[in-house]
């Protein structure tokens, strides 16, 4: 990476106008996705020395801001999607089967007119 952009923490004020700010970091010779985001909010990203590319679209200018707080890291989209599928297969109960639902007795109240 180092020839086009120095490694470090960068921030952007977010999208230009009413648009959307998109960025992505890629690595490896095949351009494997490391991290990305699409947002209407200000963005902070850490560029590592091992990153191969940083691409951005629709964002205000990026500034090197070493003191900026990084957002909590989330699992990559592929991992998050896989976890969602597995959670759905397991009933969404942290790996436990959902409890059987209790049948409610019919209401004895007269219908509203």
N, C-alpha and C positions, 0 to 999 in steps of 0.2 A: 504494500500500500504506500508507504512513506513518500513516494515521489509526487503525488497529486495532493494529498491531504495528510497532515501530521496526525499520528495517533493522539487521542485525548478525548475529553468530554466536550461535546458541542451542543448548543441550544439554538432553537428557532422560535420566533414569536408565534408560530403556527401557520395556518394557511394564508395565502394572499387573497384579500377580499373575502367573499363568502364561499370560497372553494374549500378544497380538502388538501391537507398536507400529507404526502406519502413519501416514505423513505425506506430503503432496504440496505442491509449489509450482506455482502456475499463473501465466501471464502472458497478455498480449494481451486484448482485450475478449472473445474467443471462449473464454477459459479454457484455452488450449493448455498442456499439461503441460511444465514446465521440468525438474523433478526429483521423484523420490519414492523411498520406501523402505518395506519391511515387514520387521521384524526382532524378534528376542527379545533383542537386545543394546542397550546404551546408544546413543543417537543424537546426532549433531551436524549442524546444518544452517545454511547461510548464507542469510539473507533479504536480497535485494537491493532497493534503492529502486524498481526497475522491476517487482518482483513485484506481481501483482494480488491474489493470495490465498495463504494458507497454511492448509491444513486438516490436522487431526490426529485420530486415533482410537485409543483404547486405550493411550495413552502416559502416563507419569508427567508431572507439570508441567514445562513448558519454562522454562528460565532463561536470561537474557542472559548469555553467557559469552565476552566478547571474546578471551580468551586460549586458548580451546579449540582444539585442533588439528582441522582439517577432514580427513575421510577423503579419500583420493585420488579424484579425480573419475572416474566411469565414463561411457562413452557412454550416451546415453538409450536406454531399452529398445527403442524402434523401430529405432534404428541398430544396436544390439547384435544384435537378431534378424536384421536384414538381413545383417549381416556373417557371422553364423553360417550363414545359407542360402548365401551366396556361397562361404564357405569349404568347405561341404559339396559344392557343385557343382564346386569346383576340386580336390576330393580331399583337403582338409584338410592340404595339404602346403605352406602358404604360397604358393599359386599354382602349384606344380609338380605335375606328374603323379606319382602314386605309382609306385615301382619295381615291376616285375613280381615276383610272389612265387615263390620257389624251391620246387620240388616236393621233398618229403622222401622218400627211398627207404623202402620198407616195412621194418619192423623184422624182424630175423631171430631175435629172442628168442622162446622158446616162450611160449605163453600161460600165465598164472598159474592154478593150480587152486584 
